Amino acid sequence: MRLTILGCHSATPRVNAFPTSQYLEINDRHFIIDCGEGTQRQMRKYKVGYAKINHIFISHLHGDHFYGLVGLLSTFGILNREKELHVYGPKGIKEATEMLLNISQSHAKYELIFHELSSSKSELIFEDEKVSVHTIPLKHRVYTNGFLFKEKSKPKKLHIQNINNYPEIDKADYLNIKAGKDIVLESGEIIPNEELTIASEKPKSFAYCSDTSFLPSIIPIIKDADLLYHEATFLSDKEDLAKKTLHSTALQAATIAKEANVKQLILGHYSGRYKNIELFQEEAKTIFNETLLSEPGKVIELV
């Protein structure tokens, strides 16, 4: 699993400060998460292949999280994309996007499929044989979701050296062994599956929590995630402002990470009023040491 930060600041774009967007590679799947202004530029800069992107997830319809979407979709058309593209986001995203594409006559050959969200409960919105994605209902000034990305369990690997100790085990048995079945020899002896296989790596998970007030109700959803991105627009000195604007502080994000027992926390969505983002990490580490800071171009790789 590999996460590339394309943009991580709040509100308006500035020199070297781009609104929220991330690129997630997980189990051979490639996702864009939120699409603020400048996302295309950042994709070019950090070598994100356009052709790999088949699914885009938008947390909410504030400009710093989706105003780059129409431009990106238009560019896909210019590049003569033919493969269908799926967009997941709040109800209204289809109308807003199609209106701008139609007015600008940005015609495209590829099929654009919208999955509009409106549930206040966590729901499964994407699943294939390798990855699943559930929503994380958040609390902000408009309808907002985070997203929980999970790898599917991988098949066990064959322990060939041990298998070779039993000549009557045939290659035709390998699929059953990978599926977890024991082998019964002609003598009646049972060879336990654990002896014939090597356990696969534990599936990894990434929880993306976009703009939200402090919301302990998300803890059961994101429990034990390998990596949590949680917005931290303010420090604790502005907790009253965070409450008023339905945002979070670095300390509140760290509290969520600690209570959810996640392995790593990454902060982002910093308010422009703070010139030194290191202060966010310092505050969070007072209660959750495994805290990282989002920065444009930063890559977090879980192996």
One Martini backbone bead per residue (centre of mass of N, CA, C, O) as a GRO file, in nm:
protein
  303
    1MET     BB    1   0.095   0.037   0.023
    2ARG     BB    2   0.047   0.367  -0.138
    3LEU     BB    3   0.087   0.713  -0.043
    4THR     BB    4   0.013   1.023  -0.214
    5ILE     BB    5   0.066   1.358  -0.171
    6LEU     BB    6  -0.074   1.635  -0.341
    7GLY     BB    7  -0.266   1.766  -0.115
    8CYS     BB    8  -0.297   1.955   0.236
    9HIS     BB    9  -0.470   2.214   0.226
   10SER     BB   10  -0.669   2.474   0.296
   11ALA     BB   11  -0.870   2.617   0.088
   12THR     BB   12  -0.665   2.816  -0.063
   13PRO     BB   13  -0.441   2.847  -0.290
   14ARG     BB   14  -0.080   2.836  -0.292
   15VAL     BB   15   0.236   2.859  -0.274
   16ASN     BB   16   0.301   2.535  -0.211
   17ALA     BB   17  -0.033   2.513  -0.163
   18PHE     BB   18  -0.255   2.246  -0.171
   19PRO     BB   19  -0.527   2.107  -0.197
   20THR     BB   20  -0.698   1.828  -0.156
   21SER     BB   21  -0.503   1.525  -0.241
   22GLN     BB   22  -0.493   1.169  -0.335
   23TYR     BB   23  -0.282   0.871  -0.387
   24LEU     BB   24  -0.386   0.525  -0.413
   25GLU     BB   25  -0.207   0.218  -0.357
   26ILE     BB   26  -0.393  -0.103  -0.358
   27ASN     BB   27  -0.363  -0.402  -0.463
   28ASP     BB   28  -0.350  -0.292  -0.773
   29ARG     BB   29  -0.488  -0.022  -0.702
   30HIS     BB   30  -0.625   0.309  -0.824
   31PHE     BB   31  -0.668   0.620  -0.636
   32ILE     BB   32  -0.863   0.906  -0.600
   33ILE     BB   33  -0.864   1.153  -0.324
   34ASP     BB   34  -0.973   1.398  -0.399
   35CYS     BB   35  -1.001   1.730  -0.605
   36GLY     BB   36  -0.838   1.980  -0.607
   37GLU     BB   37  -0.677   2.226  -0.700
   38GLY     BB   38  -0.399   2.097  -0.890
   39THR     BB   39  -0.403   1.789  -0.930
   40GLN     BB   40  -0.285   1.758  -1.213
   41ARG     BB   41  -0.012   1.883  -1.155
   42GLN     BB   42   0.064   1.677  -0.932
   43MET     BB   43   0.048   1.425  -1.104
   44ARG     BB   44   0.277   1.506  -1.291
   45LYS     BB   45   0.501   1.559  -1.082
   46TYR     BB   46   0.440   1.250  -0.938
   47LYS     BB   47   0.373   1.029  -1.153
   48VAL     BB   48   0.062   0.990  -1.223
   49GLY     BB   49  -0.122   0.770  -1.393
   50TYR     BB   50  -0.401   0.819  -1.573
   51ALA     BB   51  -0.474   0.522  -1.674
   52LYS     BB   52  -0.507   0.398  -1.373
   53ILE     BB   53  -0.766   0.566  -1.335
   54ASN     BB   54  -1.110   0.445  -1.223
   55HIS     BB   55  -1.128   0.593  -0.928
   56ILE     BB   56  -1.321   0.851  -0.756
   57PHE     BB   57  -1.308   1.022  -0.435
   58ILE     BB   58  -1.557   1.230  -0.274
   59SER     BB   59  -1.631   1.375   0.029
   60HIS     BB   60  -1.707   1.681  -0.068
   61LEU     BB   61  -1.864   2.007  -0.183
   62HIS     BB   62  -1.596   2.154  -0.151
   63GLY     BB   63  -1.369   2.315  -0.342
   64ASP     BB   64  -1.099   2.192  -0.198
   65HIS     BB   65  -1.221   1.882  -0.306
   66PHE     BB   66  -1.358   1.937  -0.634
   67TYR     BB   67  -1.253   2.165  -0.848
   68GLY     BB   68  -1.058   1.951  -1.015
   69LEU     BB   69  -1.246   1.745  -1.161
   70VAL     BB   70  -1.333   1.863  -1.437
   71GLY     BB   71  -1.048   1.894  -1.550
   72LEU     BB   72  -0.972   1.596  -1.536
   73LEU     BB   73  -1.202   1.485  -1.714
   74SER     BB   74  -1.127   1.653  -1.963
   75THR     BB   75  -0.843   1.533  -2.001
   76PHE     BB   76  -0.930   1.246  -2.055
   77GLY     BB   77  -1.062   1.326  -2.324
   78ILE     BB   78  -0.808   1.444  -2.466
   79LEU     BB   79  -0.665   1.146  -2.421
   80ASN     BB   80  -0.873   0.929  -2.526
   81ARG     BB   81  -1.048   0.796  -2.341
   82GLU     BB   82  -1.240   0.469  -2.298
   83LYS     BB   83  -1.255   0.401  -2.018
   84GLU     BB   84  -1.425   0.378  -1.756
   85LEU     BB   85  -1.553   0.608  -1.493
   86HIS     BB   86  -1.555   0.645  -1.136
   87VAL     BB   87  -1.775   0.840  -0.917
   88TYR     BB   88  -1.760   0.931  -0.569
   89GLY     BB   89  -2.038   1.107  -0.405
   90PRO     BB   90  -2.240   1.335  -0.337
   91LYS     BB   91  -2.525   1.453  -0.379
   92GLY     BB   92  -2.474   1.653  -0.691
   93ILE     BB   93  -2.217   1.577  -0.856
   94LYS     BB   94  -2.345   1.516  -1.127
   95GLU     BB   95  -2.477   1.786  -1.194
   96ALA     BB   96  -2.227   1.968  -1.166
   97THR     BB   97  -2.042   1.820  -1.372
   98GLU     BB   98  -2.225   1.800  -1.627
   99MET     BB   99  -2.276   2.101  -1.663
  100LEU     BB  100  -1.979   2.184  -1.722
  101LEU     BB  101  -1.924   1.986  -1.954
  102ASN     BB  102  -2.155   2.091  -2.137
  103ILE     BB  103  -2.091   2.395  -2.152
  104SER     BB  104  -1.781   2.323  -2.256
  105GLN     BB  105  -1.785   2.079  -2.450
  106SER     BB  106  -1.662   1.809  -2.293
  107HIS     BB  107  -1.616   1.562  -2.475
  108ALA     BB  108  -1.643   1.198  -2.438
  109LYS     BB  109  -1.591   0.854  -2.484
  110TYR     BB  110  -1.623   0.793  -2.204
  111GLU     BB  111  -1.766   0.652  -1.927
  112LEU     BB  112  -1.961   0.819  -1.673
  113ILE     BB  113  -1.983   0.707  -1.329
  114PHE     BB  114  -2.213   0.762  -1.075
  115HIS     BB  115  -2.193   0.761  -0.700
  116GLU     BB  116  -2.435   0.852  -0.494
  117LEU     BB  117  -2.442   0.994  -0.166
  118SER     BB  118  -2.666   0.976   0.161
  119SER     BB  119  -2.575   0.822   0.394
  120SER     BB  120  -2.536   0.805   0.763
  121LYS     BB  121  -2.404   0.530   0.704
  122SER     BB  122  -2.209   0.279   0.674
  123GLU     BB  123  -2.089   0.176   0.340
  124LEU     BB  124  -2.069  -0.017   0.062
  125ILE     BB  125  -1.916   0.109  -0.261
  126PHE     BB  126  -1.669  -0.101  -0.302
  127GLU     BB  127  -1.592  -0.414  -0.493
  128ASP     BB  128  -1.351  -0.669  -0.523
  129GLU     BB  129  -1.101  -0.916  -0.518
  130LYS     BB  130  -0.898  -0.689  -0.354
  131VAL     BB  131  -1.113  -0.451  -0.273
  132SER     BB  132  -1.253  -0.231  -0.022
  133VAL     BB  133  -1.521   0.028   0.030
  134HIS     BB  134  -1.600   0.248   0.293
  135THR     BB  135  -1.778   0.456   0.468
  136ILE     BB  136  -1.727   0.766   0.675
  137PRO     BB  137  -1.914   0.931   0.874
  138LEU     BB  138  -1.935   1.281   0.897
  139LYS     BB  139  -1.885   1.623   1.047
  140HIS     BB  140  -2.014   1.896   0.868
  141ARG     BB  141  -2.148   2.157   0.679
  142VAL     BB  142  -2.160   1.914   0.492
  143TYR     BB  143  -2.192   1.642   0.335
  144THR     BB  144  -1.975   1.372   0.470
  145ASN     BB  145  -1.699   1.153   0.375
  146GLY     BB  146  -1.518   0.893   0.435
  147PHE     BB  147  -1.257   0.631   0.375
  148LEU     BB  148  -1.232   0.267   0.367
  149PHE     BB  149  -0.946   0.081   0.287
  150LYS     BB  150  -0.934  -0.272   0.183
  151GLU     BB  151  -0.786  -0.555   0.180
  152LYS     BB  152  -0.778  -0.859   0.069
  153SER     BB  153  -0.724  -1.166   0.122
  154LYS     BB  154  -0.461  -1.369   0.068
  155PRO     BB  155  -0.331  -1.631  -0.042
  156LYS     BB  156  -0.166  -1.886   0.027
  157LYS     BB  157   0.147  -2.023   0.041
  158LEU     BB  158   0.354  -2.255  -0.074
  159HIS     BB  159   0.536  -2.525   0.089
  160ILE     BB  160   0.738  -2.697  -0.102
  161GLN     BB  161   0.934  -2.841   0.084
  162ASN     BB  162   0.710  -2.992   0.243
  163ILE     BB  163   0.550  -3.118   0.008
  164ASN     BB  164   0.798  -3.299  -0.091
  165ASN     BB  165   0.757  -3.506   0.157
  166TYR     BB  166   0.487  -3.580  -0.029
  167PRO     BB  167   0.454  -3.753  -0.317
  168GLU     BB  168   0.124  -3.778  -0.334
  169ILE     BB  169   0.127  -3.488  -0.383
  170ASP     BB  170  -0.039  -3.296  -0.612
  171LYS     BB  171  -0.087  -3.028  -0.814
  172ALA     BB  172  -0.403  -3.062  -0.793
  173ASP     BB  173  -0.388  -2.975  -0.472
  174TYR     BB  174  -0.303  -2.670  -0.452
  175LEU     BB  175  -0.573  -2.517  -0.435
  176ASN     BB  176  -0.667  -2.650  -0.169
  177ILE     BB  177  -0.431  -2.555  -0.002
  178LYS     BB  178  -0.468  -2.248  -0.046
  179ALA     BB  179  -0.771  -2.270   0.080
  180GLY     BB  180  -0.702  -2.455   0.365
  181LYS     BB  181  -0.665  -2.751   0.320
  182ASP     BB  182  -0.628  -3.058   0.402
  183ILE     BB  183  -0.437  -3.367   0.380
  184VAL     BB  184  -0.516  -3.698   0.270
  185LEU     BB  185  -0.376  -3.986   0.289
  186GLU     BB  186  -0.389  -4.318   0.212
  187SER     BB  187  -0.331  -4.390   0.525
  188GLY     BB  188  -0.498  -4.134   0.679
  189GLU     BB  189  -0.318  -3.913   0.703
  190ILE     BB  190  -0.301  -3.583   0.835
  191ILE     BB  191  -0.216  -3.282   0.673
  192PRO     BB  192  -0.172  -2.986   0.775
  193ASN     BB  193  -0.190  -2.682   0.634
  194GLU     BB  194   0.038  -2.536   0.797
  195GLU     BB  195   0.266  -2.727   0.667
  196LEU     BB  196   0.195  -2.637   0.344
  197THR     BB  197   0.210  -2.331   0.437
  198ILE     BB  198   0.224  -1.972   0.395
  199ALA     BB  199   0.145  -1.703   0.535
  200SER     BB  200  -0.004  -1.429   0.470
  201GLU     BB  201  -0.040  -1.117   0.470
  202LYS     BB  202  -0.180  -0.876   0.627
  203PRO     BB  203  -0.423  -0.685   0.566
  204LYS     BB  204  -0.463  -0.362   0.458
  205SER     BB  205  -0.537  -0.019   0.584
  206PHE     BB  206  -0.725   0.292   0.497
  207ALA     BB  207  -0.807   0.600   0.660
  208TYR     BB  208  -1.023   0.866   0.543
  209CYS     BB  209  -1.047   1.193   0.710
  210SER     BB  210  -1.197   1.447   0.650
  211ASP     BB  211  -1.386   1.691   0.710
  212THR     BB  212  -1.416   1.737   1.074
  213SER     BB  213  -1.525   1.689   1.360
  214PHE     BB  214  -1.518   1.566   1.655
  215LEU     BB  215  -1.566   1.188   1.612
  216PRO     BB  216  -1.599   0.901   1.794
  217SER     BB  217  -1.797   0.724   1.605
  218ILE     BB  218  -1.551   0.624   1.407
  219ILE     BB  219  -1.379   0.417   1.564
  220PRO     BB  220  -1.508   0.135   1.485
  221ILE     BB  221  -1.444   0.166   1.175
  222ILE     BB  222  -1.109   0.227   1.215
  223LYS     BB  223  -1.012  -0.005   1.358
  224ASP     BB  224  -0.676  -0.096   1.315
  225ALA     BB  225  -0.551   0.076   1.123
  226ASP     BB  226  -0.258   0.137   0.953
  227LEU     BB  227  -0.385   0.414   0.829
  228LEU     BB  228  -0.445   0.764   0.923
  229TYR     BB  229  -0.635   1.023   0.793
  230HIS     BB  230  -0.654   1.347   0.960
  231GLU     BB  231  -0.779   1.625   1.013
  232ALA     BB  232  -0.589   1.953   1.097
  233THR     BB  233  -0.663   2.276   1.099
  234PHE     BB  234  -0.596   2.298   1.409
  235LEU     BB  235  -0.511   2.402   1.707
  236SER     BB  236  -0.590   2.425   2.042
  237ASP     BB  237  -0.604   2.746   2.033
  238LYS     BB  238  -0.868   2.681   1.812
  239GLU     BB  239  -1.112   2.509   1.925
  240ASP     BB  240  -1.353   2.701   1.891
  241LEU     BB  241  -1.324   2.722   1.581
  242ALA     BB  242  -1.350   2.425   1.519
  243LYS     BB  243  -1.638   2.397   1.631
  244LYS     BB  244  -1.773   2.616   1.449
  245THR     BB  245  -1.651   2.476   1.160
  246LEU     BB  246  -1.617   2.165   1.174
  247HIS     BB  247  -1.335   2.089   1.297
  248SER     BB  248  -0.995   1.999   1.378
  249THR     BB  249  -0.745   1.904   1.586
  250ALA     BB  250  -0.455   1.754   1.648
  251LEU     BB  251  -0.542   1.634   1.921
  252GLN     BB  252  -0.805   1.503   1.820
  253ALA     BB  253  -0.678   1.319   1.608
  254ALA     BB  254  -0.499   1.165   1.814
  255THR     BB  255  -0.733   1.054   1.980
  256ILE     BB  256  -0.854   0.881   1.759
  257ALA     BB  257  -0.601   0.709   1.704
  258LYS     BB  258  -0.573   0.589   1.986
  259GLU     BB  259  -0.866   0.467   2.020
  260ALA     BB  260  -0.830   0.298   1.734
  261ASN     BB  261  -0.545   0.162   1.707
  262VAL     BB  262  -0.353   0.278   1.517
  263LYS     BB  263  -0.040   0.288   1.364
  264GLN     BB  264  -0.092   0.555   1.184
  265LEU     BB  265  -0.062   0.916   1.154
  266ILE     BB  266  -0.200   1.169   0.930
  267LEU     BB  267  -0.178   1.505   0.869
  268GLY     BB  268  -0.413   1.777   0.762
  269HIS     BB  269  -0.556   2.077   0.658
  270TYR     BB  270  -0.415   2.340   0.700
  271SER     BB  271  -0.410   2.638   0.817
  272GLY     BB  272  -0.284   2.948   0.699
  273ARG     BB  273  -0.214   3.072   0.991
  274TYR     BB  274   0.014   2.855   0.979
  275LYS     BB  275   0.371   2.850   0.932
  276ASN     BB  276   0.417   2.590   1.132
  277ILE     BB  277   0.355   2.250   1.095
  278GLU     BB  278   0.517   2.117   1.331
  279LEU     BB  279   0.305   2.181   1.554
  280PHE     BB  280   0.114   1.946   1.488
  281GLN     BB  281   0.303   1.715   1.566
  282GLU     BB  282   0.366   1.800   1.853
  283GLU     BB  283   0.077   1.784   1.961
  284ALA     BB  284   0.007   1.488   1.884
  285LYS     BB  285   0.259   1.346   2.035
  286THR     BB  286   0.150   1.373   2.330
  287ILE     BB  287  -0.053   1.100   2.252
  288PHE     BB  288   0.075   1.029   1.945
  289ASN     BB  289   0.369   0.927   1.810
  290GLU     BB  290   0.260   0.808   1.519
  291THR     BB  291   0.322   1.100   1.359
  292LEU     BB  292   0.243   1.264   1.059
  293LEU     BB  293   0.304   1.478   0.775
  294SER     BB  294   0.169   1.648   0.536
  295GLU     BB  295   0.311   1.668   0.199
  296PRO     BB  296   0.394   1.749  -0.097
  297GLY     BB  297   0.503   1.428  -0.222
  298LYS     BB  298   0.445   1.244  -0.005
  299VAL     BB  299   0.540   0.906   0.096
  300ILE     BB  300   0.347   0.622   0.208
  301GLU     BB  301   0.478   0.299   0.294
  302LEU     BB  302   0.335  -0.031   0.314
  303VAL     BB  303   0.499  -0.365   0.382
   0.00000   0.00000   0.00000
